[in-house]
Amino acid sequence: MSDARQRLGRQGESLVAQALVQRGYEIADRNWRCQIGEVDIVARHGDAWAFFEVRTRRGRGFGAPEESVTAAKRQRMMEVAQAYLAEHELADVDCRLGVAAVEMDAAGRLVRIELYDSIT
């Protein structure tokens, strides 16, 4: 992945973390990895745990960011979330998968952030 794409991704993740905090979430982890895969942001909202995949794009030449999350990716997200919960000994908690879509313009200015916190 190019440095520019990595910077864009990190910028998107930071913007999403800020948006989540503003909405009452507590950020528990960022870029948590295990053998199965990685989750961009793990957040807690009350007693519920949310696992967010952040997709950041400049423009819609390749579609909206949220459209890039496939059924296979959602399945992997669930497996990673289960691994996180097991490793952190969090049994019987409310768990949600989420997608955060971030769109930037060509100049790098934020166009929109959409949070979907209960995808299946």
C-alpha positions in Angstrom: 0.0 0.0 0.0 1.4 3.4 -0.9 2.3 6.0 1.7 -0.4 8.3 0.5 -3.1 5.6 0.9 -1.8 4.8 4.4 -1.9 8.4 5.4 -5.5 8.7 4.0 -6.5 5.6 5.9 -5.0 6.9 9.2 -6.6 10.2 8.7 -10.0 8.6 8.1 -9.5 6.4 11.2 -8.7 9.4 13.4 -11.7 11.3 12.1 -14.0 8.3 12.8 -12.5 7.9 16.3 -13.3 11.6 17.0 -16.8 11.2 15.7 -17.4 8.1 17.8 -16.2 9.9 21.0 -18.6 12.8 20.1 -21.4 10.3 20.0 -20.6 8.8 23.4 -18.4 5.9 22.5 -15.2 5.1 24.3 -12.4 3.9 22.1 -11.0 0.7 23.5 -8.5 -0.2 20.7 -7.3 0.8 17.3 -5.8 -1.4 14.7 -6.1 -4.6 16.9 -4.7 -7.6 15.1 -4.8 -11.3 15.6 -4.1 -14.4 13.3 -7.6 -14.1 11.7 -7.3 -10.4 10.7 -7.5 -6.9 12.0 -10.2 -4.5 13.2 -9.7 -0.7 12.7 -11.6 0.5 15.8 -13.0 -1.3 18.8 -15.3 1.0 20.8 -17.7 0.6 23.7 -21.0 2.4 24.0 -22.6 1.6 27.4 -22.5 -2.1 27.7 -22.3 -2.7 24.0 -19.0 -3.4 22.1 -18.7 -2.2 18.5 -16.1 -3.3 16.0 -15.6 -0.8 13.1 -14.1 -1.2 9.7 -13.2 2.2 8.4 -13.3 2.8 4.7 -11.9 6.1 3.5 -12.0 7.3 -0.1 -11.4 10.5 -2.1 -14.4 10.8 -4.4 -16.7 8.1 -5.7 -14.8 6.9 -8.8 -14.8 3.5 -7.3 -18.2 3.8 -5.5 -19.1 4.9 -2.0 -16.7 3.7 0.8 -19.3 1.6 2.5 -20.1 -0.3 -0.7 -16.6 -1.9 -0.6 -17.4 -4.0 2.5 -18.3 -7.5 1.1 -20.1 -10.4 2.7 -16.7 -12.1 3.1 -15.3 -9.0 4.9 -18.3 -9.0 7.2 -17.8 -12.6 8.1 -14.1 -12.0 8.8 -15.1 -9.0 10.9 -17.3 -11.3 13.0 -14.5 -13.8 13.5 -12.0 -11.1 14.5 -14.6 -9.6 16.9 -15.1 -13.0 18.5 -11.3 -13.4 18.9 -11.1 -10.0 20.5 -13.9 -10.8 23.0 -12.3 -14.1 23.8 -8.8 -12.7 24.3 -10.2 -9.9 26.6 -12.5 -12.3 28.5 -15.6 -10.5 27.5 -18.3 -13.2 27.5 -22.0 -12.6 27.0 -21.7 -8.9 25.9 -23.7 -7.1 23.3 -21.5 -7.1 20.2 -22.1 -5.1 17.0 -20.2 -4.8 13.7 -19.9 -1.4 12.2 -18.7 0.3 9.1 -17.5 3.9 9.1 -17.5 5.5 5.6 -15.3 8.5 5.2 -15.3 10.6 2.0 -12.7 13.3 1.4 -12.5 15.7 -1.6 -9.5 15.9 -3.9 -7.9 18.6 -1.6 -8.2 16.3 1.4 -11.1 18.0 3.1 -13.8 16.0 4.8 -17.0 15.6 2.8 -18.9 13.2 5.0 -18.6 10.5 7.7 -21.4 7.9 8.0 -21.4 5.4 10.9 -23.3 2.2 10.5 -23.0 0.4 13.8 -25.1 -2.7 13.4 -24.3 -4.4 10.1 -24.8 -8.1 9.5 
